[in-house]
Amino acid sequence: MLKIQGEINSKTVLNYLRNGHMMAIAPGSKGGLILCKRYHAELVGPGAAVGGLLDIDCSDYHWKYIF
């Protein structure tokens, strides 16, 4: 499982998502992922797990800091 914290490589994250790997947003992280899919987007916050079969269709993502 890849733990997302701080700087991340966009190609690595998309490859992990599209190949069905699981990742976790670090619980103490000050940001979250916006997963872009074909018809909607999902916000994933600190402490959440992402990936697996549910996120294979992710077309893009954005990392946003939450203050």
ChimeraX commands (.cxc) that place a marker at each C-alpha (Angstrom):
marker #1 position 0.00,0.00,0.00 radius 0.5
marker #1 position 1.34,3.42,-0.99 radius 0.5
marker #1 position 0.95,6.12,1.65 radius 0.5
marker #1 position 0.33,9.58,0.19 radius 0.5
marker #1 position 1.97,12.37,2.16 radius 0.5
marker #1 position 3.61,15.60,0.97 radius 0.5
marker #1 position 4.96,15.76,-2.58 radius 0.5
marker #1 position 3.68,13.07,-4.92 radius 0.5
marker #1 position 4.46,12.06,-8.49 radius 0.5
marker #1 position 1.34,12.36,-10.67 radius 0.5
marker #1 position 2.23,9.46,-12.97 radius 0.5
marker #1 position 2.83,7.16,-10.01 radius 0.5
marker #1 position -0.55,7.92,-8.45 radius 0.5
marker #1 position -2.48,7.49,-11.72 radius 0.5
marker #1 position -0.67,4.23,-12.47 radius 0.5
marker #1 position -1.49,2.90,-8.99 radius 0.5
marker #1 position -5.16,3.88,-9.35 radius 0.5
marker #1 position -5.56,2.45,-12.85 radius 0.5
marker #1 position -3.91,-0.84,-11.87 radius 0.5
marker #1 position -6.17,-1.41,-8.85 radius 0.5
marker #1 position -3.58,-0.85,-6.11 radius 0.5
marker #1 position -4.65,0.48,-2.72 radius 0.5
marker #1 position -3.30,3.74,-1.28 radius 0.5
marker #1 position -3.90,5.68,1.92 radius 0.5
marker #1 position -3.97,9.40,2.62 radius 0.5
marker #1 position -1.88,9.96,5.76 radius 0.5
marker #1 position -4.17,10.74,8.74 radius 0.5
marker #1 position -2.18,13.85,9.69 radius 0.5
marker #1 position -2.10,15.17,6.14 radius 0.5
marker #1 position -3.26,18.73,5.51 radius 0.5
marker #1 position -4.77,17.93,2.13 radius 0.5
marker #1 position -6.84,15.54,0.14 radius 0.5
marker #1 position -7.32,14.09,-3.33 radius 0.5
marker #1 position -10.00,14.99,-5.81 radius 0.5
marker #1 position -10.43,11.91,-8.00 radius 0.5
marker #1 position -11.82,12.81,-11.42 radius 0.5
marker #1 position -13.93,10.17,-13.10 radius 0.5
marker #1 position -15.93,10.21,-16.33 radius 0.5
marker #1 position -19.14,11.77,-14.98 radius 0.5
marker #1 position -18.27,12.93,-11.47 radius 0.5
marker #1 position -15.47,13.69,-9.02 radius 0.5
marker #1 position -14.84,12.37,-5.51 radius 0.5
marker #1 position -13.12,14.12,-2.59 radius 0.5
marker #1 position -10.87,11.86,-0.51 radius 0.5
marker #1 position -9.63,13.27,2.78 radius 0.5
marker #1 position -6.98,12.42,5.40 radius 0.5
marker #1 position -7.11,8.88,6.78 radius 0.5
marker #1 position -9.00,7.51,3.77 radius 0.5
marker #1 position -8.06,4.53,1.63 radius 0.5
marker #1 position -8.33,4.86,-2.16 radius 0.5
marker #1 position -7.79,2.57,-5.10 radius 0.5
marker #1 position -8.78,-1.03,-5.59 radius 0.5
marker #1 position -11.48,-1.98,-8.06 radius 0.5
marker #1 position -13.58,1.12,-7.32 radius 0.5
marker #1 position -11.05,3.65,-8.66 radius 0.5
marker #1 position -9.74,1.93,-11.81 radius 0.5
marker #1 position -11.78,4.36,-13.93 radius 0.5
marker #1 position -10.01,7.44,-12.52 radius 0.5
marker #1 position -9.02,9.73,-15.39 radius 0.5
marker #1 position -7.17,12.39,-13.40 radius 0.5
marker #1 position -6.69,13.67,-9.87 radius 0.5
marker #1 position -5.80,16.88,-8.05 radius 0.5
marker #1 position -4.09,17.26,-4.68 radius 0.5
marker #1 position -5.58,20.11,-2.66 radius 0.5
marker #1 position -4.32,21.49,0.64 radius 0.5
marker #1 position -6.99,22.08,3.25 radius 0.5
marker #1 position -6.25,24.91,5.66 radius 0.5
marker link #1:1,2 radius 0.2
marker link #1:2,3 radius 0.2
marker link #1:3,4 radius 0.2
marker link #1:4,5 radius 0.2
marker link #1:5,6 radius 0.2
marker link #1:6,7 radius 0.2
marker link #1:7,8 radius 0.2
marker link #1:8,9 radius 0.2
marker link #1:9,10 radius 0.2
marker link #1:10,11 radius 0.2
marker link #1:11,12 radius 0.2
marker link #1:12,13 radius 0.2
marker link #1:13,14 radius 0.2
marker link #1:14,15 radius 0.2
marker link #1:15,16 radius 0.2
marker link #1:16,17 radius 0.2
marker link #1:17,18 radius 0.2
marker link #1:18,19 radius 0.2
marker link #1:19,20 radius 0.2
marker link #1:20,21 radius 0.2
marker link #1:21,22 radius 0.2
marker link #1:22,23 radius 0.2
marker link #1:23,24 radius 0.2
marker link #1:24,25 radius 0.2
marker link #1:25,26 radius 0.2
marker link #1:26,27 radius 0.2
marker link #1:27,28 radius 0.2
marker link #1:28,29 radius 0.2
marker link #1:29,30 radius 0.2
marker link #1:30,31 radius 0.2
marker link #1:31,32 radius 0.2
marker link #1:32,33 radius 0.2
marker link #1:33,34 radius 0.2
marker link #1:34,35 radius 0.2
marker link #1:35,36 radius 0.2
marker link #1:36,37 radius 0.2
marker link #1:37,38 radius 0.2
marker link #1:38,39 radius 0.2
marker link #1:39,40 radius 0.2
marker link #1:40,41 radius 0.2
marker link #1:41,42 radius 0.2
marker link #1:42,43 radius 0.2
marker link #1:43,44 radius 0.2
marker link #1:44,45 radius 0.2
marker link #1:45,46 radius 0.2
marker link #1:46,47 radius 0.2
marker link #1:47,48 radius 0.2
marker link #1:48,49 radius 0.2
marker link #1:49,50 radius 0.2
marker link #1:50,51 radius 0.2
marker link #1:51,52 radius 0.2
marker link #1:52,53 radius 0.2
marker link #1:53,54 radius 0.2
marker link #1:54,55 radius 0.2
marker link #1:55,56 radius 0.2
marker link #1:56,57 radius 0.2
marker link #1:57,58 radius 0.2
marker link #1:58,59 radius 0.2
marker link #1:59,60 radius 0.2
marker link #1:60,61 radius 0.2
marker link #1:61,62 radius 0.2
marker link #1:62,63 radius 0.2
marker link #1:63,64 radius 0.2
marker link #1:64,65 radius 0.2
marker link #1:65,66 radius 0.2
marker link #1:66,67 radius 0.2
view
